[in-house]
């Protein structure tokens, strides 16, 4: 019997090992084939970079489950990779300009602000930036798209397209009446009046404070958008606001009001740009980025470097939610602390940039991350800088506030120094459906947060006291981190969200600037002007899936080698399947790209 079991186990692992090796070999062969058929190895003279904004997805990492294969499958690139690559191209004499197809755009206002600033620096280097789109919004939601386009030297629009530069808005749902109809009672409280999350359950419309904060936020963002569009397009500011009150602009109207330079189809714009710039070759931004990297995205690990750690999504206790390829999709306190310790102990890491993209979450998890940053800051071995992305509010601000320096975009949503807690009392709903409950409880307050019990006066008193304590701690921590008097800082707390611009005016952040500004500041801080940055975790490095992490650390760093191999094998199998199915399509695309690379 024992021999039989050993034989079965041996055969099982032999099959798994064979399939893994086979998939790896197949993957390498397929990628090599694709590379052979069309990938460029070097930049040629008079090259035009092409950017499809629809391919810019994610902040630190692109939004794909196969990041190590994104050049061949998704063709996606993260915002930060986009920014650094455009900066590199600005200093490359072989690059003569950038052509942008902006038909798709999935970026926030803060992300658009960062990309727009980088394109302006590219222009200031004496190179051309042209933008084309089939439409800047389709009779709705085109303000952000046009704002990005306004950075270009020339803006083109397809016939029958629109420029929908009609302002910005925010719409919030309120569920109070629905909850009453289904006999669900929201039980919650907040500190203080601007902490509006619970309003969606307890109110029928905006409170005065909720409306005030929202209007202030939108006005701050749009006033900057309007001013910069006015400056870039040389259109009087009152005319910009006049256009913002229109429904939309048709393509002839867009030319009339000087919002676009001409109405053309895409191929016509490319040909016209060739005539003006004299470019002889085209290359995608992603291909240009990958020139200095090998097929698996492996970069030298030795030498000084700056660690970039992203805190995305909800902040919670435990391990971060990860994509199959290892990209963090939420911020688990155990994982974030593990990454901070790893960067802290790496002698080659000279500084740490936290890229925060979180609307908040658990107070306990936020406190855990805050404490790790505070501990590292006290030792003062390495500077820790925060670069706020689209949103760094509530818990997202909590984990940021004690950094050595905080950078935020003008359009970043931040602040929200407050706290909220709540639950739903659902017993009446269940009873109306014929469902009853009975229980045996030891401990008078065991069901404190149960949806089947209302709060007792004693519990209400405890809840109120707890909220006060958490709020006061938050304010004190923020005041200490910002080096402000508690009373002065508390005026800008009360749970209120601010744009990055207003937060800067109020002293809640140090600098208005995106990732590139934070990165430049860090290089000056550590006196290493050419120091590269590395992403933590480095999921672009395929070999990292097999590497051991430090023993005893929490978070995904504790994942065993076998678990990594298992996850890696599953990823390889999926990737190989997708490649096998799409090989013909990609082969045709690359052959066509090679034919178009050198234009007559």
N, C-alpha and C positions, 0 to 999 in steps of 0.2 A: 504493500500500500504506500509506504514511504517513498519507494523508488518511483512509483507512478506519479505521486505528487511532485517530486523533484523534476521528473521528466516534463510534466505539464508546465511548471513554472519556468523551466529552462527554455522550453519552446516558445512560451509566451513572450519572454524578454528578448529572445532571439528574433522573433517576428517584429516586435516593437523597434529593436535596434536596427534591423534591416530596413524597415519602412522609414525610420528617421534618416538614416544615411542615404537611402534612395531619394527621399524628398529634398534633402540638402543638395545632393548632386544634381537633381532635376532643376532645382531653383537656381543654382549657380549657372548651369548650362543655359537656362532660359534667359537669365539676366545678361549673361555674356553674349548670347545671340542678339538680344535687343541692343546691347551696347555696340556690338559689331556693326549692326545694320544702320545706326544713325547717330549715336552719341558723339558729341564733339569732345576732343581732348584738349583743345586750347582755343583761346580767343583770337580771332583773326582781325586784321586791321579793318577799320571803318565798319564796326559792328553796331547794329541797332538792337537794343534789348526790348523784348516784348513782355508785357505784363497783362495777364487776365486777372482782374481783381476778384473774380469768382473763385480763383484758386487760392486766395489768401484766406486761410481758415485757422482759427485758433490763435493763441497769444504766444506762448513759449513753444508749444508743440502744435503741429498741424492736426486738425480734427480728422484723424484716420486711424484705423486699427492696425495698419501696416506701415508704420512710419518709416521703417528701413527700406520699404519698397515704394514710397510715395512718388519717386521720380518716374516710376514705370506704370503704376496703377492709378492712384488718385491724382497724381500731378499736383498735389497740394503743397503749400509752403506756409509756414507760420508767419505771423506779423513781425516778430523780432528778427527772423531770418530775412524777411523782406527788407526791413529797415537797414540791417547791416550790409546786405548785398547791394542795395541802392547806394549806400555810402561808399562802398568799395568801388562801384562803377563810376561814381563821380570823380574818383582819383585815377581812373584807368584811361590812358590816352587812346586806347583802342575802341572805347565805347563813345559813340558820337551822339547818342540820344536814346530816349525811351518812348516807345509807343504803347499806350494803355488802352485795352479794350475793357470798358467799364460797364458792360451790359449787365453783369451780375455783381452785386456788392453785399457781403454778409458781415460787415464790420460795424462796430458801434461808433458813436460820435467821437469818443476818446481815441479809438483806434484810427479813425479817419484823420483826426487831428495830428497824430504822430506821423502817419504816412504822408500827409500833405506837407508837413514841415520838412520831411526828408526830400520830397520832390522839389521843394523850393531851393534847398541847398544844392541839389543836383543842377538845377537851372543856373544858380549863382556861380557854378563852376564853368559856365559858358556852354552848356549843352542843352539840347532841345527836349522838351516834353510835350507831346501831343496826346490828346485824349479823344477817343471816339466811343459813342454808345448808340445802341439802337433806340434808347429812350432813357432820359433821366427821370425815372418815375413814370408810371403809366396812369396819369391823371390823379395820382396820389403818391405820397411818401417818396418824393424825389429830392427833398431839401438836402439830406445828407449826401446823396450821390452827387448832386451838383456842387456842393461845398468842396468835395474832393477834386472834382474836375476843374474847379476854378484856380487850382494851383498851376495848371498847364499854360504853356505859351499859346497854344491854340486848342479850341474846343470844337468838336464836330458832332453832328447829330444826323442820324439816318432819316431820310424822308419818311413822313408819317409818324415820326417820333415826337415826344413831348419833353418839355422842361417843366417839371412840377415843383417849383420852388415856392411852396405855400406854407412855410412856417413849420413849427413842431407842436406836438400836443402830447398829453398824457391822459389816458382814460383808466379809471380804477373801477373794478366791480365791487358791489356791496351786496352782501348775502343775508342781511338781517331779516328781510321779509320772507325769503325762501326758508330760512331756518325756522321761523315761526310757523310756517305752514306745515313743515314736516315734524314739528314738535321737538326741535333740537335747540337747546339753550346754550349760547356761548357764555362761558364763565372765564373772565380774564381781566388783567389789569396791566398798565404800562407806566413807565416813568420816562418822560413826562408828556406834556400835551402834544409835542411834535412827533412822538413815537407812534406812528400811525398804522403799523401793521395790523393791529387787532381791530381797527376801524372797519375793515371789510366785513367783519362778522357782527359788529355791534352798532353800526351806523347805516343810514339809508343814503347818505350823500357825504360830500366833503365837510368836515368841520372847518371852522375859520382858520385854525392853525394848519390843518392839512392843506387847504387851498393856498394859504399864504406861502408855505414852504415849496409847494409844487410850482406855483407861479414864479417865485424867485429863482428856482432852479432852471426852469425853461427859459426865462428872460435872460439869465446869465449866459446860457449856452447859445441862444439864438442871436443875442446882441453881438457876440464874437463872430458868429458865422456871417451875419449880415455885414459887419465891418470889414471882414477879410475878403468877402466877395466883392464889396465895393472897391476896396483897394486893388485887388488883383485885376478886376475887369474895368477899372476906371469908370465906374458908374456911380453917380451921386447916391449917398446913403438913403435919402428920402425916396429915390426911385427904386432902390432895392426893396424897401419896406412896401412900396406901392405894388411891386410885382408879387410880394409875399401874400398880398390880399386877393390876388387873382386865383381862379380855379386852377388854371394851368396855362402854359404857353405852347401853341402849336409850333412846328418847326419854322414856318415863315415868321411867326411872332418872336420866336427866340432869337432869330437873326436881327429882326427889327429893333429889339430892346437890347441888343449887344450881349446877350447871354451866351450865344454861340457864334463862332466865326463863319461857319458855312455848313450847308446841308449836303452831306456826301454819304455814299456807301463806304464800307470799311476798306475794300480793295482800292478805291479811288484815293482815300486818305493816305494809305501806305505808299502808293505810287507818288503822290504829291510830296510826301515827306522824303522819299528817296531823291526826288529832284532837288529839294532844298538842302538836304544834309549830305547827299552823296554817299549814303551808306551802301555797302556792297554785300553785307551778310546780316542775317537775323539770328538771334539766339534768345530763348526764353530765359526769364529771370532765374527759374529753378535750375536750368542747365548751367547757367553762369555760376550760380552758387555752388554747384557740385563739382566744379572744375578742380578745386584743390582737395577734394575728398575722394577716397577710393570707393569701390562699389558698395561697401557696407557702411559707409559714413564714418569710418574709424579715423580718429585724429590722434596725434601724438599725446600721450598722457603726461609726459615729463615737462618740467619747466613751470614758471609762475603762471597762475591763471586766476580768474575770478569766477566764483561759483554763482550760478543763477538758479534760484529755487522758486518755483511757481506755487502759489497758494490759490488754487481755483475753486470755484463752487462753494458749497456749504461747508462750514467748519464744524467738525463733530469729533467726538472721542473715538479713539481706536485707529484703525488702519484706513488710509485713503482708498476710495473706490478707484480702481485702475482699469484701463482698457486692456484688451488681450496682449497688446505690445508693451504695456507698462506705463502708459501715459496717465498721470494723475488726473482724475475727473472730479474729485472733491478733496478737501483738506482734512484728513484725519490727524489728530494731534500726535499720535504715536509716530506716524510716517514723517510728518514735518519735523518733529524733534530729532528723529533718526537722521534725516538729511542734514539738518543744521549741525549735528554732532560730527557727522562724516566730513562735512566741509571744514568744520572747525579744527578737526584733528589732522586734516591733510596739509602737510607742510608746504605743498605747492600752491595751495589756495591762499591768496593774499588778501582777499576781500569777498564779501557775500552780498549779493543783490537779491532781495526778496521781491518777486513780482506778484503783487496781490491783486487778485480778481475775485473777490468774494463779497456777497451781500451780508455775510454774518452767519450766525448759527449758535452753537452751544457756548454758554459763558464759561463752563468748566474747561472745554477744549481750548478756547481762546486764551484763558488764563495760563494753561499749560504751555502754549506756544510763547506767550508774552514772557513767562518766567525764563524760558530757555534763552530768548533773545537778551533779556535783562542780565542773566548770568554771564553770557558771553561778552556783553557790553561792559560789565564791571571789570572783567579781566583785561579788556581793551587790547586784545592781541590782534584782532582783525576788525576793520570797519564793517558795519552792517548798514546797508542802505536799502530803503524801500522805494520801489517804483510802482505806483498805483496804476492799474489799468482802467478798465471800463467802470468798475465799481469796487470800492474798498470802504464799506460802510458797516456800522455796528461792530460785529466781531471782526470784520475786515479792517476796521480802523483800530480796534483793540490790539490786534497783533502787530500793528504798524507803528503805534504811537511812541514807542521808546527807542526806535531806530536812531542811528547817528544823524541821518538825513532822510527826509521824506520828499519825494518828487511825485507830482500829480499832474495829469493833463488838465487843462482848463475845463474840459467837459467830463472829467471823472466825477462820479457820484460818490461822495464820501461823508464822513462825520457820523451822524445818527448815534451820538453818544447817549444811549438810553437803554432800557431793558423792557421786555414784554414777556408775559407768561400767560398761558390760558389752556383751557380744555373745553370739551363739549359734553354737556349733560344730555345723554341719549335715552334715559330710562323710559320717558314718556313715548318716544318714538317706538321703541321695542314693544311696549305694552299695547300701543295702538295696532301693532301687527300680530298681537297674540303671543308675544314672547315674554316670558317672565324669568326672573332670576332669584336665586337664593344663595346665601353664602355663610360661611363660618369664618370669623376673623379674630385673630389674636393681636391685640394692639389697636387702640382707639383710632389712630390716624393712618392705619394701613392702607385705606382706600382714598387717601388724600387726592390723588390725581385720577381716580377711577371715573370713567364716564357714566357710571351708574349712581354716583353720589354727588349731592350738592355740597358746598363748603359749609362747615359749621362756623359760628362766630369766632371760635378759637383759631380755626384754620385760616379764616379771612384775615385775622390780625397777624398771624404768622406770615402769610403771603405778603401783606403790605410791608411788614418789617423787613422781610427778605429782599423785596424789590428795592426798598430804600438803601439797604446795605450794598447791594450789587451796584446800584446807580452811583452811590457815593464813592465806592471803590473805583468804578470806571472813571469818574470825573477826577479823582485824586491821581490815578495812574496817568491820565491824559495830561493833567497839569504838570506832573513831575517830568514826563517825557518831553513836553513842549516848553518846559522851564517857564511856566506861567503861574501866576497867583490863582488859587483854586476859584476864587470868586470871579476873577476875570474870565477864566476858561468856561466856567459854568454858564455864562451868558450865551455861549455858542454851543452848549450841549442841549439839554431838554429833548433829546431824541431827534433833533432836526438834521435833515440831510442838506448838504451844500454841494454846489459845483466845486471843482478843484480851484477855480478862480476865486470864488468867495471864501473857500477854506483857507487859501493863501492869505487873503486880506485879513482874515480873522486869526491867523497864527496857527491854524491847525495843521498846515503842511509848510515845508520850508521853501520849496521851489516849484515853479510851473515849468514842466518839461516831461517828456516821455522817457522811454527806456534808454534811448541814445544819450540823452542829457545825463541820466543817472550813471550810465556806463562811462561817459567822459569824465564825470566828476570823480568816480571811483578810481580811474586810472591816474588822475591827478593826485588823489588822496594817497595812493600807495606809491606814487612817483615811478610808475611803469607805463609810459605812454603807448607802448605796443602790446600790452598784456591782453591776451585773448580771454574770452569767457567760455565756460563750459556749462551745459545744462545738467541739472540734477533732478531726477535720475537721467542718466545718459541712455535713453532708450533707442537712440539712433545707432548706438554701437551694439551690433548683434552679439558680440562676444560677451558683453556684460551680463547676458542671460545666464551664463555659466559660472560667473565669478562669485566667490564667496564674499559675504559681507562680514562685518565685525560681529563676533559672537556676543550675545547678551543684549544687543540693541533691539528696540521694538520696531514695529511697523513692518513694511514689506522687506526691510533689510534682514528679517529673521527667516525669510523664505528659504527652504532647503535647496540644495543643488538639484536633488531629484525633482522637486516641484518646479524649479526653473526649467530643467530639461523637458519635463512633461508639458509645461506651458509653451516652451519654445517649439516642441515637436508639433503641438496642435496648431500653433501659428503658421509653421512651415507648411503643414498639410493644407490648411485653408488657402495660404498664399499660392502654393503650387497648383491647387485646383483652379483658382481664379486665373492664374497665369496661363494654364493650359487651355482654359476656355476662351481667353481673350487674346491669345498670342497672334492669331491671324489679323485681328483688328489693329493691334498695336504695330504689327509688322508693316501693314499698309500705311499707317499714319507716319511711321518713321521714315519709310521710303519716300513718302511724299514730302516730309520735312527736309530730307536731305536734298531733294531736287530743288526745293525752294530756298535752300540756305544761301546759295549764290545767285543773286538776281542779275538778270541781264539789263 
